[in-house]
Amino acid sequence: MIKIKGYSIWLEPKGSQKRVLDNLVSNIAAQYSVDKFAFHVTLLGGITGEEKVVKARTVSLAASLNPFLVELTDMVAMEDIWQKTLAIRAKQTEHLMEANRKAQRVFSIGNADYDPHASLIYAENMPYPQRNAVIKQLDSGIYSVSFPVESIHLYRTEGGIKDWTHLAEFRFG
């Protein structure tokens, strides 16, 4: 089972766009018998510390940010802590990258590489034929999706995916 520790800050779409993208992730998870999660682009992960301190810093971060657009671009297969992850890259716009730099400063995580993306599935040891099947079933329009971001979401991402908990949403400015 995939397990991580700490907290993460996510960027999420809103309204009908969120429902469509959450359903996409849920359908893929059901098809491959893995845990589902909310569709998101992680702004910063691996945050540790006391929850009240993490929340206070997240409030501060949100206050320092202005609304911007997240633009999805192309599919990527990632081999990392999640071993076999399929994701859609997010365009490295100045606003998105600056938001990540601010998050790293607020949480004293210095100069961490940031490859913004929206994961579609987290699966251990997912064979390439299965990965390719997921890619083939996707509507190519998903690669040109963009969504406005006016808030950040704080999640406790301790344990396995089904243990992840949405703690709060913080609006920008």
C-alpha positions in Angstrom: 0.0 0.0 0.0 1.2 3.5 -0.9 1.7 5.6 2.3 3.1 9.1 2.8 3.4 11.4 5.8 2.5 15.0 6.5 0.4 17.6 4.8 -0.1 18.8 1.3 -1.5 22.0 -0.3 -3.6 21.4 -3.4 -5.1 23.5 -6.1 -8.5 22.2 -7.2 -11.1 23.2 -9.8 -14.6 24.3 -8.8 -18.2 23.5 -9.6 -19.1 21.3 -12.6 -15.5 21.2 -13.8 -14.5 19.7 -10.4 -17.3 17.1 -10.6 -16.2 16.0 -14.1 -12.5 15.8 -13.2 -13.2 14.0 -9.9 -15.4 11.5 -11.8 -12.6 10.9 -14.2 -10.2 10.0 -11.4 -12.9 7.9 -9.6 -13.6 5.9 -12.8 -10.0 5.2 -13.5 -9.5 4.1 -9.8 -12.5 1.8 -10.0 -11.4 0.3 -13.3 -7.9 -0.6 -11.8 -9.1 -1.3 -8.2 -7.0 1.4 -6.6 -8.0 4.2 -4.1 -9.6 7.3 -5.5 -8.8 10.9 -4.5 -9.9 14.4 -5.4 -8.6 15.8 -8.7 -5.9 18.3 -7.9 -2.5 19.9 -8.7 -0.3 19.7 -5.7 1.2 23.1 -4.9 3.4 21.7 -2.1 3.6 18.3 -0.4 5.7 16.8 2.3 4.8 19.5 4.8 5.5 18.5 8.4 4.7 20.1 11.8 1.9 20.6 14.2 -1.4 20.9 12.5 -2.3 24.3 14.0 1.1 25.7 12.9 0.6 24.2 9.4 -2.9 25.8 9.2 -1.6 29.2 10.3 1.1 29.1 7.7 -1.4 28.0 5.0 -3.6 31.0 5.9 -0.6 33.3 5.6 0.3 31.7 2.2 -3.3 32.1 0.9 -3.3 35.8 1.9 -0.2 36.4 -0.2 -1.6 34.8 -3.4 -3.7 36.2 -6.2 -6.1 34.3 -8.4 -4.5 32.6 -11.4 -5.2 30.0 -14.1 -3.9 26.4 -14.0 -3.4 25.0 -17.5 -3.1 21.3 -18.2 -0.9 20.3 -21.1 0.1 16.7 -21.8 0.3 13.2 -20.3 3.3 12.1 -18.3 4.1 8.7 -16.7 6.0 9.4 -13.5 8.2 6.9 -11.6 8.6 8.4 -8.1 7.5 7.8 -4.5 4.2 6.5 -6.0 6.2 4.2 -8.3 3.7 4.1 -11.2 1.7 7.3 -11.6 -0.1 8.7 -14.6 -0.5 12.4 -14.6 -1.3 15.4 -16.8 1.4 18.1 -16.7 0.4 21.6 -15.7 2.0 24.5 -17.6 4.7 26.1 -15.6 3.2 29.6 -15.7 4.9 32.4 -13.8 1.9 32.6 -11.4 1.9 28.9 -10.6 5.7 28.7 -10.1 5.6 31.8 -8.0 2.9 30.3 -5.8 5.1 27.3 -5.3 8.1 29.4 -4.4 6.0 31.3 -1.9 4.8 28.0 -0.4 8.3 26.7 -0.1 9.4 29.9 1.7 6.4 29.9 4.1 7.1 26.2 5.0 10.9 26.6 5.0 11.2 24.0 2.2 14.1 25.5 0.2 14.6 25.0 -3.5 12.7 21.8 -4.0 12.1 20.9 -7.6 8.6 21.5 -8.7 7.0 19.6 -11.6 3.3 20.7 -11.5 0.9 18.0 -12.5 -2.5 16.5 -11.9 -2.3 12.8 -11.1 -5.0 10.6 -12.5 -4.0 7.3 -10.7 -1.6 6.2 -8.1 -0.9 2.5 -8.5 2.0 0.4 -7.4 3.7 -1.6 -10.1 1.2 -0.7 -12.8 2.3 -2.5 -16.0 2.9 -0.4 -19.1 0.1 -2.0 -21.1 -2.4 -0.8 -18.3 -0.9 2.7 -18.4 -1.3 2.8 -22.1 -4.9 1.6 -21.8 -5.6 4.5 -19.4 -4.0 7.0 -21.8 -6.0 5.6 -24.8 -9.3 5.9 -22.9 -8.8 9.6 -22.2 -10.5 12.3 -24.3 -7.6 14.3 -25.9 -9.5 17.4 -24.7 -8.3 16.8 -21.2 -4.9 18.0 -22.2 -6.2 21.5 -22.9 -8.3 21.9 -19.7 -7.6 25.0 -17.6 -9.2 26.1 -14.4 -9.1 29.3 -12.3 -7.7 29.0 -8.8 -8.8 31.4 -6.1 -8.0 29.3 -3.1 -5.8 26.5 -1.7 -6.8 23.3 0.0 -5.0 21.9 3.0 -5.0 18.1 3.2 -3.6 15.8 5.9 -1.9 13.1 3.7 -0.9 10.7 6.4 -1.1 7.0 5.6 -2.8 5.5 2.6 -4.8 7.4 0.0 -8.2 6.5 1.6 -6.9 8.0 4.9 -6.2 11.5 3.4 -8.4 14.2 4.9 -9.4 17.6 3.6 -8.8 20.0 6.5 -9.7 23.4 5.1 -9.9 25.7 2.1 -8.3 29.1 2.3 -9.3 31.9 -0.2 -6.6 34.1 -1.7 -5.9 37.7 -0.7 
